[in-house]
Amino acid sequence: MYMMLAGGLPPFYGESAVEIFDAVARANLRFPPRVFRSVSPAAKDLMRRILCKDVSRRFSAEQVLRHRWITSRGMMRPVEGDPSLSMSRHEASVLGFCSG
């Protein structure tokens, strides 16, 4: 999903295999503005939840399928931080944003 929305740019990168591995291990997900300017906050929210390092907070396939970006077919452009980005307010409060 990240690579599709970023035009092929991988979510984790480095100058060597070791640097790439370290980037994956840190799970430091970034959305460069020049690449993600037209990507909705809902899509970024879903990617954060899918690529969350903490397995207890990472979305399951079922949660992904119920995420607002999927159910709206990516057509929504809600305001960043809008709790309606998640499946429910309860899940949003329990899971929060996963930042790594």
N, CA and C atoms as an extended XYZ file, in Angstrom:
300
Properties=species:S:1:pos:R:3:atomname:S:1:resname:S:1:resid:I:1 pbc="F F F"
N         0.836       -1.185        0.000 N   MET     1
C         0.000        0.000        0.000 CA  MET     1
C         0.883        1.251        0.000 C   MET     1
N         1.878        1.249        0.878 N   TYR     2
C         2.776        2.403        0.961 CA  TYR     2
C         3.430        2.654       -0.395 C   TYR     2
N         3.980        1.602       -0.975 N   MET     3
C         4.685        1.767       -2.246 CA  MET     3
C         3.740        2.186       -3.372 C   MET     3
N         2.524        1.691       -3.353 N   MET     4
C         1.558        2.097       -4.385 CA  MET     4
C         1.245        3.581       -4.262 C   MET     4
N         1.009        4.048       -3.044 N   LEU     5
C         0.655        5.452       -2.846 CA  LEU     5
C         1.859        6.383       -2.966 C   LEU     5
N         3.063        5.823       -2.821 N   ALA     6
C         4.289        6.631       -2.905 CA  ALA     6
C         4.964        6.512       -4.263 C   ALA     6
N         4.295        5.907       -5.204 N   GLY     7
C         4.883        5.780       -6.534 CA  GLY     7
C         6.110        4.887       -6.568 C   GLY     7
N         6.127        3.864       -5.721 N   GLY     8
C         7.226        2.900       -5.725 CA  GLY     8
C         8.264        3.107       -4.640 C   GLY     8
N         8.208        4.227       -3.936 N   LEU     9
C         9.149        4.486       -2.841 CA  LEU     9
C         8.852        3.528       -1.693 C   LEU     9
N         9.859        2.790       -1.200 N   PRO    10
C         9.605        1.861       -0.095 CA  PRO    10
C         9.435        2.604        1.232 C   PRO    10
N         8.723        2.003        2.179 N   PRO    11
C         8.506        2.668        3.467 CA  PRO    11
C         9.771        2.773        4.311 C   PRO    11
N        10.696        1.866        4.109 N   PHE    12
C        11.946        1.873        4.866 CA  PHE    12
C        13.088        1.755        3.866 C   PHE    12
N        14.087        2.586        4.012 N   TYR    13
C        15.175        2.572        3.043 CA  TYR    13
C        16.488        2.937        3.716 C   TYR    13
N        17.563        2.670        3.017 N   GLY    14
C        18.898        2.973        3.501 CA  GLY    14
C        19.891        2.769        2.380 C   GLY    14
N        21.135        3.101        2.652 N   GLU    15
C        22.194        2.986        1.647 CA  GLU    15
C        22.721        1.559        1.518 C   GLU    15
N        22.440        0.721        2.505 N   SER    16
C        22.921       -0.661        2.479 CA  SER    16
C        21.847       -1.568        3.072 C   SER    16
N        22.062       -2.860        2.921 N   ALA    17
C        21.119       -3.828        3.495 CA  ALA    17
C        21.038       -3.662        5.011 C   ALA    17
N        22.155       -3.375        5.643 N   VAL    18
C        22.182       -3.184        7.099 CA  VAL    18
C        21.346       -1.961        7.489 C   VAL    18
N        21.490       -0.867        6.759 N   GLU    19
C        20.712        0.342        7.042 CA  GLU    19
C        19.217        0.100        6.833 C   GLU    19
N        18.883       -0.644        5.802 N   ILE    20
C        17.470       -0.956        5.546 CA  ILE    20
C        16.919       -1.817        6.678 C   ILE    20
N        17.679       -2.821        7.086 N   PHE    21
C        17.255       -3.678        8.194 CA  PHE    21
C        17.047       -2.850        9.461 C   PHE    21
N        17.969       -1.944        9.749 N   ASP    22
C        17.838       -1.081       10.926 CA  ASP    22
C        16.589       -0.202       10.837 C   ASP    22
N        16.306        0.318        9.655 N   ALA    23
C        15.116        1.157        9.470 CA  ALA    23
C        13.842        0.351        9.712 C   ALA    23
N        13.822       -0.881        9.233 N   VAL    24
C        12.665       -1.753        9.456 CA  VAL    24
C        12.530       -2.058       10.941 C   VAL    24
N        13.638       -2.377       11.593 N   ALA    25
C        13.616       -2.713       13.024 CA  ALA    25
C        13.133       -1.534       13.873 C   ALA    25
N        13.492       -0.325       13.484 N   ARG    26
C        13.033        0.871       14.207 CA  ARG    26
C        11.584        1.206       13.873 C   ARG    26
N        11.123        0.745       12.728 N   ALA    27
C         9.761        1.020       12.250 CA  ALA    27
C         9.467        2.513       12.253 C   ALA    27
N        10.426        3.275       11.798 N   ASN    28
C        10.278        4.724       11.738 CA  ASN    28
C         9.632        5.097       10.403 C   ASN    28
N         8.318        5.060       10.381 N   LEU    29
C         7.560        5.310        9.160 CA  LEU    29
C         7.439        6.811        8.914 C   LEU    29
N         7.788        7.213        7.712 N   ARG    30
C         7.720        8.634        7.354 CA  ARG    30
C         6.911        8.812        6.082 C   ARG    30
N         6.354       10.005        5.957 N   PHE    31
C         5.570       10.359        4.779 CA  PHE    31
C         6.139       11.654        4.203 C   PHE    31
N         7.165       11.551        3.350 N   PRO    32
C         7.762       12.767        2.785 CA  PRO    32
C         6.693       13.629        2.101 C   PRO    32
N         6.592       14.898        2.488 N   PRO    33
C         5.538       15.766        1.944 CA  PRO    33
C         5.522       15.841        0.424 C   PRO    33
N         6.678       15.856       -0.203 N   ARG    34
C         6.690       15.977       -1.668 CA  ARG    34
C         6.071       14.757       -2.338 C   ARG    34
N         6.096       13.614       -1.661 N   VAL    35
C         5.550       12.377       -2.216 CA  VAL    35
C         4.104       12.158       -1.761 C   VAL    35
N         3.808       12.499       -0.513 N   PHE    36
C         2.507       12.186        0.076 CA  PHE    36
C         1.570       13.389        0.173 C   PHE    36
N         1.873       14.443       -0.526 N   ARG    37
C         1.048       15.654       -0.480 CA  ARG    37
C        -0.420       15.366       -0.808 C   ARG    37
N        -0.662       14.501       -1.765 N   SER    38
C        -2.038       14.234       -2.188 CA  SER    38
C        -2.642       12.990       -1.534 C   SER    38
N        -1.922       12.370       -0.612 N   VAL    39
C        -2.431       11.174        0.071 CA  VAL    39
C        -3.215       11.614        1.303 C   VAL    39
N        -4.404       11.084        1.452 N   SER    40
C        -5.288       11.505        2.541 CA  SER    40
C        -4.750       11.109        3.910 C   SER    40
N        -5.123       11.861        4.930 N   PRO    41
C        -4.760       11.489        6.301 CA  PRO    41
C        -5.286       10.098        6.673 C   PRO    41
N        -6.431        9.720        6.141 N   ALA    42
C        -6.987        8.396        6.438 CA  ALA    42
C        -6.088        7.291        5.887 C   ALA    42
N        -5.555        7.479        4.695 N   ALA    43
C        -4.647        6.486        4.112 CA  ALA    43
C        -3.369        6.391        4.937 C   ALA    43
N        -2.845        7.527        5.368 N   LYS    44
C        -1.637        7.527        6.203 CA  LYS    44
C        -1.916        6.853        7.543 C   LYS    44
N        -3.079        7.106        8.095 N   ASP    45
C        -3.467        6.471        9.356 CA  ASP    45
C        -3.475        4.953        9.200 C   ASP    45
N        -4.062        4.471        8.128 N   LEU    46
C        -4.118        3.031        7.902 CA  LEU    46
C        -2.714        2.454        7.746 C   LEU    46
N        -1.859        3.122        7.010 N   MET    47
C        -0.492        2.621        6.842 CA  MET    47
C         0.248        2.570        8.175 C   MET    47
N         0.058        3.586        9.013 N   ARG    48
C         0.694        3.572       10.342 CA  ARG    48
C         0.231        2.364       11.147 C   ARG    48
N        -1.042        2.069       11.049 N   ARG    49
C        -1.609        0.968       11.829 CA  ARG    49
C        -1.197       -0.399       11.274 C   ARG    49
N        -1.034       -0.500        9.975 N   ILE    50
C        -0.605       -1.754        9.348 CA  ILE    50
C         0.877       -2.015        9.629 C   ILE    50
N         1.682       -0.966        9.574 N   LEU    51
C         3.129       -1.111        9.716 CA  LEU    51
C         3.616       -0.839       11.138 C   LEU    51
N         2.733       -0.929       12.095 N   CYS    52
C         3.075       -0.683       13.493 CA  CYS    52
C         4.021       -1.767       14.015 C   CYS    52
N         5.110       -1.346       14.621 N   LYS    53
C         6.098       -2.286       15.162 CA  LYS    53
C         5.524       -3.107       16.311 C   LYS    53
N         4.721       -2.486       17.143 N   ASP    54
C         4.129       -3.151       18.307 CA  ASP    54
C         2.996       -4.065       17.837 C   ASP    54
N         3.252       -5.358       17.865 N   VAL    55
C         2.284       -6.326       17.339 CA  VAL    55
C         0.943       -6.257       18.070 C   VAL    55
N         0.952       -5.865       19.332 N   SER    56
C        -0.306       -5.781       20.081 CA  SER    56
C        -1.159       -4.603       19.618 C   SER    56
N        -0.550       -3.643       18.947 N   ARG    57
C        -1.280       -2.477       18.439 CA  ARG    57
C        -1.459       -2.510       16.928 C   ARG    57
N        -0.758       -3.414       16.263 N   ARG    58
C        -0.841       -3.526       14.806 CA  ARG    58
C        -2.223       -4.031       14.398 C   ARG    58
N        -2.753       -3.485       13.324 N   PHE    59
C        -4.075       -3.890       12.853 CA  PHE    59
C        -4.065       -5.306       12.298 C   PHE    59
N        -5.144       -6.010       12.580 N   SER    60
C        -5.380       -7.322       11.981 CA  SER    60
C        -5.994       -7.103       10.597 C   SER    60
N        -6.085       -8.175        9.819 N   ALA    61
C        -6.712       -8.073        8.495 CA  ALA    61
C        -8.159       -7.603        8.628 C   ALA    61
N        -8.853       -8.095        9.636 N   GLU    62
C       -10.245       -7.683        9.843 CA  GLU    62
C       -10.336       -6.190       10.148 C   GLU    62
N        -9.445       -5.700       10.981 N   GLN    63
C        -9.446       -4.270       11.302 CA  GLN    63
C        -9.128       -3.433       10.066 C   GLN    63
N        -8.205       -3.910        9.260 N   VAL    64
C        -7.866       -3.195        8.023 CA  VAL    64
C        -9.097       -3.087        7.136 C   VAL    64
N        -9.798       -4.191        6.979 N   LEU    65
C       -10.977       -4.188        6.107 CA  LEU    65
C       -12.093       -3.292        6.630 C   LEU    65
N       -12.105       -3.015        7.919 N   ARG    66
C       -13.135       -2.149        8.494 CA  ARG    66
C       -12.686       -0.697        8.628 C   ARG    66
N       -11.439       -0.426        8.308 N   HIS    67
C       -10.925        0.941        8.438 CA  HIS    67
C       -11.663        1.864        7.463 C   HIS    67
N       -11.858        3.073        7.893 N   ARG    68
C       -12.625        4.041        7.106 CA  ARG    68
C       -12.048        4.273        5.706 C   ARG    68
N       -10.734        4.254        5.552 N   TRP    69
C       -10.151        4.485        4.230 CA  TRP    69
C       -10.539        3.362        3.272 C   TRP    69
N       -10.614        2.145        3.778 N   ILE    70
C       -11.016        1.004        2.950 CA  ILE    70
C       -12.515        1.066        2.669 C   ILE    70
N       -13.303        1.277        3.705 N   THR    71
C       -14.758        1.266        3.516 CA  THR    71
C       -15.240        2.439        2.675 C   THR    71
N       -14.472        3.521        2.656 N   SER    72
C       -14.855        4.670        1.821 CA  SER    72
C       -14.181        4.607        0.453 C   SER    72
N       -13.455        3.510        0.216 N   ARG    73
C       -12.723        3.308       -1.041 CA  ARG    73
C       -11.719        4.425       -1.290 C   ARG    73
N       -11.181        4.974       -0.208 N   GLY    74
C       -10.156        6.002       -0.324 CA  GLY    74
C       -10.667        7.342       -0.796 C   GLY    74
N       -11.977        7.517       -0.797 N   MET    75
C       -12.552        8.744       -1.341 CA  MET    75
C       -12.646        9.872       -0.322 C   MET    75
N       -12.497        9.559        0.952 N   MET    76
C       -12.638       10.588        1.980 CA  MET    76
C       -11.325       11.320        2.187 C   MET    76
N       -11.406       12.563        2.554 N   ARG    77
C       -10.233       13.349        2.908 CA  ARG    77
C       -10.519       14.049        4.230 C   ARG    77
N       -10.642       13.264        5.330 N   PRO    78
C       -10.950       13.871        6.629 CA  PRO    78
C        -9.775       14.663        7.179 C   PRO    78
N       -10.063       15.438        8.172 N   VAL    79
C        -9.054       16.261        8.824 CA  VAL    79
C        -8.129       15.370        9.644 C   VAL    79
N        -6.824       15.646        9.595 N   GLU    80
C        -5.834       14.884       10.367 CA  GLU    80
C        -6.225       14.871       11.840 C   GLU    80
N        -6.160       13.697       12.449 N   GLY    81
C        -6.488       13.555       13.860 CA  GLY    81
C        -7.959       13.318       14.124 C   GLY    81
N        -8.769       13.294       13.092 N   ASP    82
C       -10.206       13.059       13.237 CA  ASP    82
C       -10.422       11.644       13.761 C   ASP    82
N       -11.091       11.471       14.913 N   PRO    83
C       -11.276       10.126       15.457 CA  PRO    83
C       -12.098        9.224       14.551 C   PRO    83
N       -12.815        9.782       13.603 N   SER    84
C       -13.602        8.941       12.699 CA  SER    84
C       -12.728        8.226       11.678 C   SER    84
N       -11.415        8.511       11.687 N   LEU    85
C       -10.514        7.789       10.794 CA  LEU    85
C       -10.461        6.316       11.152 C   LEU    85
N       -10.674        5.992       12.404 N   SER    86
C       -10.609        4.606       12.835 CA  SER    86
C       -11.977        3.959       12.739 C   SER    86
N       -11.973        2.656       13.017 N   MET    87
C       -13.225        1.929       12.910 CA  MET    87
C       -14.239        2.399       13.939 C   MET    87
N       -13.805        2.665       15.134 N   SER    88
C       -14.719        3.129       16.165 CA  SER    88
C       -13.966        4.042       17.115 C   SER    88
N       -14.694        4.854       17.829 N   ARG    89
C       -14.051        5.745       18.799 CA  ARG    89
C       -13.371        4.938       19.901 C   ARG    89
N       -13.997        3.827       20.294 N   HIS    90
C       -13.404        2.985       21.334 CA  HIS    90
C       -12.049        2.442       20.877 C   HIS    90
N       -11.995        1.879       19.676 N   GLU    91
C       -10.728        1.351       19.170 CA  GLU    91
C        -9.691        2.454       19.045 C   GLU    91
N       -10.115        3.625       18.621 N   ALA    92
C        -9.174        4.741       18.501 CA  ALA    92
C        -8.588        5.092       19.860 C   ALA    92
N        -9.416        5.091       20.889 N   SER    93
C        -8.913        5.444       22.210 CA  SER    93
C        -8.035        4.346       22.792 C   SER    93
N        -8.357        3.093       22.506 N   VAL    94
C        -7.570        1.977       23.027 CA  VAL    94
C        -6.251        1.847       22.276 C   VAL    94
N        -6.318        1.903       20.949 N   LEU    95
C        -5.126        1.683       20.137 CA  LEU    95
C        -4.283        2.935       19.972 C   LEU    95
N        -4.914        4.063       19.784 N   GLY    96
C        -4.182        5.294       19.527 CA  GLY    96
C        -3.371        5.178       18.252 C   GLY    96
N        -2.604        6.190       17.960 N   PHE    97
C        -1.730        6.144       16.798 CA  PHE    97
C        -0.482        5.382       17.175 C   PHE    97
N        -0.042        4.544       16.298 N   CYS    98
C         1.184        3.786       16.532 CA  CYS    98
C         2.320        4.539       15.884 C   CYS    98
N         3.247        4.984       16.672 N   SER    99
C         4.360        5.749       16.115 CA  SER    99
C         5.668        4.986       16.154 C   SER    99
N         5.605        3.725       16.471 N   GLY   100
C         6.836        2.938       16.413 CA  GLY   100
C         7.214        2.310       17.689 C   GLY   100
